[in-house]
Amino acid sequence: MTDRSDLKTFRWKGREGPFELFLSDHTFAPSKVSELLAEALELSGGETVIDMGCGSGVLSIVAARLGAGEVHGVDAAPDTVEIATLNAERLGVADRTHFYQGDLFDPLPRDLKADVIIGDVSGIPDPVARVTGWFPSGRGGGPRGSELPIRMLREAPGWLKEGGKLLLPTGTLQDETSILQVAKDLFGRLTKLVERQFPLPAVVAESQEVLALMKERVVELTQRGSRLLWAARVWECTV
Ligand SMILES: C[S@@+](CC[C@H](N)C(=O)[O-])C[C@H]1O[C@@H](n2cnc3c(N)ncnc32)[C@H](O)[C@@H]1O
């Protein structure tokens, strides 16, 4: 490991926390949706898990702590392997976690089959990603926030064991209808596991590009008092 005094620390307070994570300028900082996914993760022990869009490795670490036999995390961010491995080592789960950098399932061993895929790739519209700064790359999941999740969904069934499941986060900040339609066509059964509402950051509501997406009903918000809220949900997709 070269000197990484540039790294920041982040305190994970979700499931299996609290614990500290190291993040670089390229690493996604775990969010409320990461917490929802961690809540929704049910493991009985020994499972093989693919953590797609693993960022800091946070959900891989949670999965390992919950008893997964092996976890394979992938992210497009340039220093994924270094950062996620560092976090897994510090938290004592490096023997069960493997990290890869690249596009979706491309870097994974060809013969890998998972019991569970955590399908958490970027999924908000690019204009929302730009104004919120939530994504270090400045990119979301495509113009409508659905393009990348749909590409991930189309590849996912081939990486699942028989009886396996995909955990899919969706929300009203993206073209959720299109994502759920593709998930239903590919998997057949979708069960909503958790749902939560979050206040919309003011910068999002003020962006002209986001207003255009609201007019098209790609982004759907609800008003509560003076606040605009968006909803996030986690689905279990099974064949
Ligand atoms: C919403 S973040 C989730 C990160 C992590 N699961 C967490 O909870 O903190 C989505 C992640 O998808 C990654 N990503 C974007 N495009 C990708 C691609 N084509 N292949 C793999 N990962 C990608 C981003 O770099 C980002 O870290």
Ligand as a Chemical Component Dictionary entry (heavy atoms), coordinates in Angstrom:
data_LIG
# 
_chem_comp.id                   LIG 
_chem_comp.type                 NON-POLYMER 
_chem_comp.pdbx_formal_charge   0 
_chem_comp.three_letter_code    LIG 
# 
loop_
_chem_comp_atom.comp_id 
_chem_comp_atom.atom_id 
_chem_comp_atom.alt_atom_id 
_chem_comp_atom.type_symbol 
_chem_comp_atom.charge 
_chem_comp_atom.model_Cartn_x 
_chem_comp_atom.model_Cartn_y 
_chem_comp_atom.model_Cartn_z 
_chem_comp_atom.pdbx_ordinal 
LIG C1  C1  C 0  -24.995 4.178  -5.223  1  
LIG S1  S1  S 1  -23.259 3.845  -5.254  2  
LIG C2  C2  C 0  -23.221 2.480  -4.127  3  
LIG C3  C3  C 0  -21.896 2.182  -3.492  4  
LIG C4  C4  C 0  -21.947 1.168  -2.353  5  
LIG N1  N1  N 0  -22.746 0.009  -2.658  6  
LIG C5  C5  C 0  -22.446 1.810  -1.097  7  
LIG O1  O1  O 0  -23.519 1.424  -0.624  8  
LIG O2  O2  O -1 -21.771 2.705  -0.577  9  
LIG C6  C6  C 0  -23.114 3.112  -6.850  10 
LIG C7  C7  C 0  -21.730 2.641  -7.247  11 
LIG O3  O3  O 0  -21.773 2.114  -8.590  12 
LIG C8  C8  C 0  -20.513 2.347  -9.168  13 
LIG N2  N2  N 0  -20.622 2.191  -10.631 14 
LIG C9  C9  C 0  -21.039 3.102  -11.538 15 
LIG N3  N3  N 0  -20.982 2.581  -12.776 16 
LIG C10 C10 C 0  -20.544 1.296  -12.645 17 
LIG C11 C11 C 0  -20.294 0.248  -13.583 18 
LIG N4  N4  N 0  -20.492 0.412  -14.891 19 
LIG N5  N5  N 0  -19.819 -0.931 -13.102 20 
LIG C12 C12 C 0  -19.608 -1.097 -11.760 21 
LIG N6  N6  N 0  -19.842 -0.121 -10.834 22 
LIG C13 C13 C 0  -20.303 1.042  -11.271 23 
LIG C14 C14 C 0  -20.153 3.748  -8.720  24 
LIG O4  O4  O 0  -18.763 3.989  -8.830  25 
LIG C15 C15 C 0  -20.662 3.740  -7.258  26 
LIG O5  O5  O 0  -19.645 3.427  -6.364  27 
# 
loop_
_chem_comp_bond.comp_id 
_chem_comp_bond.atom_id_1 
_chem_comp_bond.atom_id_2 
_chem_comp_bond.value_order 
_chem_comp_bond.pdbx_ordinal 
LIG C1  S1  SING 1  
LIG S1  C2  SING 2  
LIG S1  C6  SING 3  
LIG C2  C3  SING 4  
LIG C3  C4  SING 5  
LIG C4  N1  SING 6  
LIG C4  C5  SING 7  
LIG C5  O1  DOUB 8  
LIG C5  O2  SING 9  
LIG C6  C7  SING 10 
LIG C7  O3  SING 11 
LIG C7  C15 SING 12 
LIG O3  C8  SING 13 
LIG C8  N2  SING 14 
LIG C8  C14 SING 15 
LIG N2  C9  SING 16 
LIG N2  C13 SING 17 
LIG C9  N3  DOUB 18 
LIG N3  C10 SING 19 
LIG C10 C11 SING 20 
LIG C10 C13 DOUB 21 
LIG C11 N4  SING 22 
LIG C11 N5  DOUB 23 
LIG N5  C12 SING 24 
LIG C12 N6  DOUB 25 
LIG N6  C13 SING 26 
LIG C14 O4  SING 27 
LIG C14 C15 SING 28 
LIG C15 O5  SING 29 
# 
